[in-house]
Amino acid sequence: MKSNDIRKGQRIQQRNGWFGTMQDSKKGNIRCVEVEGIYKEMGSIYAHEIVRAQDAQGIWHTVEHTPAQLKLQARVVALGF
């Protein structure tokens, strides 16, 4: 599944293991997610942090990122974040 194909209401899993629910249907590097971490909160995350997404049938798919998202990920890692 492509990261830009994730739509509002879909469940996602982040690289750090936390789950969440997508709150927008946008495309690009930054997405809005209701994250279920230490606390339940809504905010922006980098799209390259999403590793899995659940489809309407409940099946989990590995997320493929765009070249622009992978480029941003490399820059963020190089900065030490």
C-alpha positions in Angstrom: 0.0 0.0 0.0 1.3 3.5 -0.9 1.5 6.0 1.9 -0.5 8.5 -0.1 -3.4 5.9 -0.4 -4.1 6.0 3.3 -7.4 7.7 4.0 -9.2 9.2 6.9 -10.4 6.6 9.4 -7.8 4.0 8.6 -5.8 2.4 11.4 -2.0 2.8 11.1 1.1 1.7 13.0 4.1 3.9 13.5 7.7 2.9 13.4 7.9 3.2 17.2 5.1 0.6 17.6 2.3 3.0 18.5 -1.0 2.7 16.7 -3.3 5.5 15.5 -6.2 6.5 13.3 -5.7 8.7 10.2 -7.5 12.0 10.5 -7.0 13.3 7.0 -6.9 12.1 3.4 -4.1 14.3 2.2 -0.9 13.3 0.4 2.7 14.3 1.2 5.2 14.3 3.9 3.1 15.3 6.9 -0.1 13.6 7.9 -2.6 14.2 10.8 -3.1 11.2 13.1 -4.9 10.5 16.4 -2.0 8.7 18.1 -2.5 6.1 20.8 0.8 6.4 22.6 1.4 7.2 26.3 -1.7 9.4 25.9 -4.3 9.6 23.2 -3.6 12.8 21.2 -4.0 14.2 17.7 -1.2 15.8 15.8 1.0 15.8 12.8 3.5 13.0 12.0 5.9 12.4 9.2 4.5 10.0 6.6 7.7 8.1 6.6 7.0 7.1 10.3 4.0 5.0 9.1 5.0 1.4 8.6 1.7 -0.4 8.3 -1.9 0.4 7.5 -5.1 -1.5 7.9 -7.5 -1.7 5.0 -11.4 -1.8 5.1 -11.3 -5.6 5.4 -9.0 -5.5 8.5 -5.9 -6.7 6.7 -2.6 -5.0 7.6 -0.4 -3.9 4.7 3.2 -2.7 4.7 3.4 0.9 3.6 5.6 2.0 0.6 6.9 5.6 0.7 7.4 8.0 -2.1 10.9 9.1 -3.1 10.3 12.5 -1.5 9.3 10.9 1.8 12.4 8.7 1.8 14.5 11.7 1.0 13.0 13.6 4.0 13.5 10.5 6.2 17.2 10.5 5.3 17.5 14.2 6.2 15.7 13.7 9.5 18.0 10.7 10.4 21.1 12.7 9.4 20.0 15.4 11.9 19.7 12.9 14.6 16.0 12.9 15.2 
